[in-house]
Amino acid sequence: MRYEVYTREDGDYILIPEGSGALADAQSLHGALDFCEAIEPADYPFPAIWDTVRAELERHSHAVLPRGIGRKLMGLDCEDDHADEGRRAASA
């Protein structure tokens, strides 16, 4: 199964099973989401993380991964405008 990966305003990642139609549900809970990419778990060999994602998907229509885990463990590299805005505001 492939997953669509989105980032939310705080930089965390939202994983939605591709073609599941769960995007509207995720947006209603988390606000605006920016599409990053579609991924296949087999391309990212971190079984414990995928077990956690699958368990969360059994309870919800989507899974949330903290920014650090999403970027480090899955090697995602999305343009994250929201994080850039936060850094600019903090340095002002």
N, C-alpha and C positions, 0 to 999 in steps of 0.2 A: 504494500500500500504506500502511496505517495502522500506527502503532506504539504500543504501550502503554509508558508512561514510568513508571519507578519510581525511588525514591531508595534508596540503601543507607546504612548507618550512618555512613560517612565523608562523606556528602553528595554523592558522585558519582551520576550518573544512569545507569540501565540501560534500554536500549531493546530491546524485544522485538517482533517482528512480531506484529500482532494475530491471534489465533486460531492461532498456531503451536504452542502447547502447551509453549513453552520456559521457562515460568516456573519449573517445578520444577528444571530444570537450572541456571538462574541463581541460584536460592535455595541450591542445594547448594554453589555456588562462592562466593557473596557473602554468605550469611546472610540475615537478615530483610530484606525489601524492602517499602517503602511505596508503594502505587499513587498516582500523581500525576494523570495524564490520558492520553487517547489523542490522538495528533496525526497530522497528514498532512504529509509533507514539503513539499508545494506551498504550505502555509500559512506556511512559514518559509524564505524565499529565501536559503539559504546553500549553494549547490551543492558547494563543496569539503568542507564538513562532511558532507553527505549522501553524497558519494562515499566518504569515510572510513568512515562508518557502514555503507554497503552492502558495502564491502570486508571489514570486520570480520565482518559477518553471513555472508559467504561462508565464513569460517573457523570461526565459532562460531555458537551458536544465539541469541546476543544481542550487543549492542554496549555498551561502557562509555564514557561521556563524563565527563570531569572536571567537577566542580561548576561551576567558573567558565565553562567553555564551554557547558555545558547551560543555565545561567541567562542568560548574556549573549547568546550567539549565537542561541538558539532562543526566548528570551523566556519561558522557563518560570518560573512562580511557584508553587511547591508549598509547602505548610506542611512545614517540615523540623524535626520534633521532635528528631531526633538532633543536629542542629547546635546547637539551642538548649540541649540538655543539655550539650554540650561547652563552650559559652560560659559557662554557669552554673558548671560545674566549674572552668574556668580562672580565673574571677573570685573563686572562694571562697578 
